Amino acid sequence: MSDATTTDLYEVTMAMSYLREGMTGPATFSLFVRDLPPERGFLVAAGLESALDYLSGLHVGPEDVDAFASALHRPPRDLQPLLGLEFTGEVRAVPEGRIVLAGEPLLEVTAPLPQAQLAETYVLNQLSHQTTIASKAARCVLAAAGHPVVDFSLRRTHGPQAGFQAARLGAMVGFAGTSNVAAATALGIPAVGTMAHSFVEAFEAEEDAFRAFARSHPGPVTLLVDTYDTEEGVRVAARVLRDLDRGPGSAVRLDSGDLGALAMRARSVLDEAGLPEVRIVASGGLDEYAVDDLVRSGAPVDTYAVGTRVGVSADAPYLDSAYKMVEYDGRPVMKLSSAKVTAPGQKQVFRRIGYTDVIRLAGERPADDGIPLLETVMRDGQRTVARPSLDECRERFVADLRELPPTARRIRDPVAPRPTASEHLGALADRIRRHIEEQTAASARSSVPERTVSGPHGSVSR
């Protein structure tokens, strides 16, 4: 089986129905986030590259048809219309690393309807998850206020692939390294790490553990000092580092307790031992809120290692994202469900100074004072631009972050900018809404049967 089967069952049933009905005209689906999670002032677009890899390789083969048939409890011949389906459409999207707001399309897919429908689940999964994690990681970088942040999330993420993505996304928004060896090797980012408490516990004495670790690893080392008594652990580490002349580039790691107070005491012990160059690394359930508290308190922490809470975006683990049809066969369409109304038509977002963004119809003339965010990245099922490097994605993020209003960058109680819709988009939505409401009313009238009642002068139809 291929990734074509990584989809929700109803995508298969709808694609089958479209094919049987001959509904293969071009359809445009728009992927956007309805509302930002609490405590978010912005999002960082991510996941596009994974989605493009999927779309460029999408092909329904015989094994996929068999899998669909099995899931539907139908003979494979019934699913034969899907055999050979590939993605031949176009994708316009916001490049990875750019900052986006609620309601703005992150991506628009235009393809024959069955293709665009079958792609929904995978594409939505990749952009939703990775945008969530990238946005969380970006807030950690903001909270650290210039101090290095590293990724320790692999052991707690929701699977190895999610761990790899967390490492990549952290690097994209400015993390200094990752503990994930596979990600570090594949992506060319620094691998970082220390030791576990089990290593210290395996030796008779803490000092024996530190000396053994240093013997095995020439050059700078980071020693975990909170296995037993943290302050005493710092003293032991200082003695070992001084004896072995390992001060420059080395560090001690604090992983539990009152990290602010412990960092202050550790700094004092290290300085008194003549080791002002030895850094302090803090870890242990950190996220942007804890990092912000430590930075604001003046704690002498040099590097922040974030893991569990960031790798799963613990406080906001999902996005209210949607992948909705906005046009079929040249006809703009929209959804009118309560609290889930969609805007019709293909769109473009124009970024203006101060993030006073405007969402326009794709065919509208460009705004004089705005920069379009969506770019054509795939045509005829093939990429039209080269895969960007992490450095390029990071440069986009840094440039966008520089212009983001300070109120949106706040860690607590941020105020997210809101885009506006152009007059043309608003007028189109109003026109389609009226048309749908008129059709609905006409349908309701036509479905009411005549009622015949008897009166003193015979039967009367009502």
Buried (B, 14 or more C-beta within 10 A) or exposed (E): EBBBBEBBEEBBBBBBEBBEEEBBEBBBBBBBBBEBBEBBBBBBBBBBBBBBBBBBEBBBBEEBBBBBBEEBEEEBEBBBBBBEBBBBBBBBBBBBBBBBBBBBBBBBBBBBBBBBBBBBBBBBBBBBBBBBBBBBBBBBBBBBEEBBBBBBBBEBBEEEEBBBBBBBBBBBBBBBBBBBEBBBEEBEBEBBBBBEBEBBEEBEEBBBBBBBBBEEEEEBBBBBBBBEEBBEBBBBBBBBBBEBEBBEEBBBBBBEEEBBEBBBBBBEBBEEBEBEEBBBBBBBEBBBBBBBBBBEEEBBBBBBBBBBBBBBBEBBEEBEBBBBBBBBEEEBBBBEEEEEEBBBBBBBBBBBEEBBBBBBBBEBEEBEEBEBBBBEBBBEBEBEEEEBEBEBBBEBBEEBBEEBBEEBBBBEEBEBBEBBBBEBBEEBBEEBBEEBEEEEEEEEEEEEEEEEEEEEEEEEEE
